[in-house]
Amino acid sequence: MNGKLLTGNVAAAAGAMLARVDYVPAYPITPQTEIIETIADWVREGKMDSRFVQLESEHSMLTAAGAASLAGMLYTLEMLYNVSGWRAPMLLANVSRGVAAPIVLEPDHNDVLAARDSGFLQFHSETCQEVTDLVLLAYRVAEDRRVMLPAIVNLDGFYLSFTREPVVLPEQRAVDRFLPPYEPVGPMRATKPVSRGSSVFEGHLYSYFRYNQHAAALKAKEVFNEAAKEFEDLFGRRYGPVEGYMLEDADYVIVMSNSFTALGRQAVKRMRERRVKAGLLKLVMVRPFPTDEIASLLRGRKAVAVFDQNLAPGSGGILYPEVAGVLYNMKGRPDAILPVVGALGGKQTSAKELDAVFEEMVAIEREGKPPAPMFLMRRDEMTRVKKMVSVAEGTG
């Protein structure tokens, strides 16, 4: 195995190359353009045996990828419900970016979590190494005959996509052992022409197929765990649907995902130095939702905070009610579950902000006050916002 300094974008492209992707319909847009540029260069140079086609929109791109998957090829974005309904096991590398308007280029997770009910499996990366590894694991799970669903591997724009980190790329021979060639169900061949399309069903047939789609998504967790064990045996890196950090004796736990998890780990260390029994639970898998693992690891804690790097207007953080729903009827559930929204649009999250989350959990548990939603914004940031507003209104 060889270690290289790669951006998250190149790590995603490397995962696709190692997976021997043979069809790449593309529509480059910031912050994922480097993925497409890298793959285009490798195809042109003969390093990647794949057909590269640039299309005019995200809609066309994902339609082409989904149709290709049914024929025995793969890759990219949109039309999510259709592709999932086709049971087309392609992979979409999503580089998270805040959703306009107003416009921002840096990440939050409204884009990827808007797809959580589409039927796509979802795996979320903290590091560039995880980007490559989860691409390989996602292909393995998606193409398993017990699953046959498309998958998303998410990486944060700029924080991972354009950040160089050490990445160990597996040897191609070992990847070929882990990820055998995809054999589509009933492949399309010129010598045996077939027609495929989505029929218009009555409700009972539609219900049957939708339930089967749901059952396959639930099965994906078992398949992921099997694949992750084999991945560890081959490559020495271990993955699970969730990952715990200093959880063994933790009373106060923050739930996070993606690249900002690294900041959460630092906050846990700071709290430990202050003799607060802090811990962190990272979500690697978001669909299917790792219900059993979350319940097992959060049982018996004094307080839990769910850090959402997203905001559903009129509701709040998206992952908070999912985690709270897991814990609601559980014996030994935490005394308090705190909803926290922060880092929207890639806003820098300071040490003081994350420390304040743990301090609030401690206060809630010790003082018995009900948890109130936290929206993380520093005083200096609010001062700048108010100044800009007053200038825009002509009052400052």
C-alpha positions, 0 to 999 in steps of 0.5 A, spaced: 500 500 500 502 507 498 500 513 502 499 519 498 497 527 500 490 527 496 484 532 497 478 529 498 476 530 491 482 526 488 480 521 494 473 520 491 476 519 484 481 514 486 476 510 489 472 510 483 478 508 479 480 502 484 472 500 483 474 500 476 468 504 474 467 504 467 462 509 465 462 516 468 457 521 466 459 528 469 456 535 470 462 539 474 460 544 479 463 547 485 466 544 490 466 537 486 469 540 479 476 537 481 473 530 481 471 530 474 477 534 472 481 528 475 477 522 472 477 526 465 485 526 466 486 519 468 481 517 462 485 521 457 491 518 459 489 511 459 490 510 467 482 509 468 479 504 463 472 508 463 468 512 458 467 519 460 461 523 458 460 530 460 452 532 460 449 539 460 445 538 467 445 534 474 438 531 471 441 528 465 447 526 469 444 522 474 439 519 469 444 517 464 448 514 470 442 510 473 440 507 466 447 505 465 447 502 472 442 497 469 446 496 463 452 494 467 455 501 468 455 506 474 456 514 477 453 521 479 447 526 481 439 528 481 433 524 479 434 520 486 427 517 487 427 514 480 434 511 480 432 508 487 426 505 484 429 502 478 434 498 484 440 501 480 446 500 484 450 506 482 454 511 487 454 518 487 459 522 491 456 528 494 460 534 495 456 538 500 455 545 499 450 550 503 443 550 499 442 557 496 439 562 497 443 566 499 449 563 496 454 560 499 460 555 497 462 552 503 458 546 506 452 544 510 448 538 510 441 540 507 443 538 500 445 530 502 439 530 508 434 532 503 435 525 499 435 521 506 428 519 504 429 517 496 432 510 497 439 511 496 444 509 502 448 514 505 455 514 508 458 520 511 466 521 511 470 525 516 477 524 513 479 523 506 482 516 507 474 515 509 472 518 502 476 512 498 474 507 503 467 508 503 467 509 496 469 502 496 465 499 501 458 503 498 459 499 491 460 493 495 454 494 499 450 497 493 451 491 488 450 486 493 444 482 491 440 482 497 441 490 497 441 492 489 440 500 491 444 506 489 448 509 494 451 516 496 458 517 499 458 524 502 464 529 503 464 536 506 466 541 500 472 545 501 473 542 508 475 535 505 474 536 497 480 541 497 484 539 503 490 535 502 490 529 507 495 523 507 491 517 504 493 510 503 490 507 497 489 500 497 493 495 491 488 494 485 489 486 486 486 487 493 481 491 491 479 486 486 478 481 491 474 485 495 470 488 490 468 483 484 466 485 477 458 487 477 454 483 474 447 486 473 441 483 473 438 481 466 443 485 463 442 489 456 445 486 450 445 488 443 444 481 441 438 480 446 435 486 445 430 488 451 426 493 453 426 496 460 421 502 463 417 504 470 410 501 469 404 505 472 402 501 478 396 500 482 397 502 490 397 495 492 403 493 487 406 500 488 406 498 496 409 491 495 415 494 491 416 500 496 416 495 502 421 491 498 425 497 497 425 499 504 427 491 506 433 492 502 435 498 505 435 495 512 438 489 509 444 493 507 446 494 514 448 487 515 451 487 508 455 493 510 458 489 517 460 483 513 463 487 508 467 492 513 469 485 516 472 483 510 475 490 508 479 490 515 482 483 514 484 486 507 486 493 508 487 493 516 482 499 517 475 498 521 469 501 519 462 500 523 455 504 522 457 508 528 464 510 531 465 512 538 470 516 541 471 516 549 465 513 550 466 507 555 465 511 561 462 518 558 456 521 561 455 527 556 455 525 549 455 529 542 453 526 536 456 528 530 458 526 523 462 528 517 469 533 517 467 537 523 467 531 527 474 532 528 473 539 532 468 535 536 474 530 538 478 536 540 472 538 545 471 531 548 479 532 550 478 539 553 472 537 557 476 530 559 482 535 562 476 539 566 474 532 569 467 532 565 466 525 562 465 527 555 464 522 549 462 523 542 458 518 537 460 519 530 454 517 524 458 514 519 451 511 516 445 515 515 441 510 511 439 505 513 439 509 520 443 505 525 438 505 530 440 499 534 447 501 535 445 508 537 441 505 542 446 501 545 451 506 545 447 512 548 443 507 553 445 510 560 448 517 559 446 523 563 445 527 557 446 527 549 447 533 544 445 532 537 449 537 533 446 538 526 450 541 521 443 543 517 437 546 518 430 544 516 426 551 517 420 550 521 422 544 524 430 545 526 435 540 526 434 534 521 438 528 525 435 530 532 428 528 531 431 521 528 436 520 534 431 522 539 426 517 536 431 512 537 432 513 544 424 515 546 422 509 548 428 506 550 430 503 558 435 507 560 435 513 555 439 519 557 435 524 562 436 530 556 437 530 549 439 537 547 438 539 539 444 543 537 444 547 530 451 550 528 456 550 522 451 552 517 454 554 510 461 552 513 461 557 518 467 556 523 465 552 529 470 555 535 472 551 541 468 555 545 462 554 542 463 546 542 465 547 549 458 551 551 454 545 548 458 540 553 457 545 559 449 546 557 449 538 557 452 538 564 447 544 567 441 541 564 443 534 568 445 537 574 440 543 575 434 539 572 432 544 567 429 542 560 433 542 554 432 548 549 435 548 542 442 551 541 443 555 535 451 556 535 453 563 533 459 567 536 458 574 539 463 577 534 459 574 528 452 577 530 456 584 531 458 583 524 451 581 522 448 587 525 453 592 522 452 589 515 444 589 516 444 596 518 449 598 512 444 595 508 438 598 511 441 605 511 441 606 518 449 604 520 
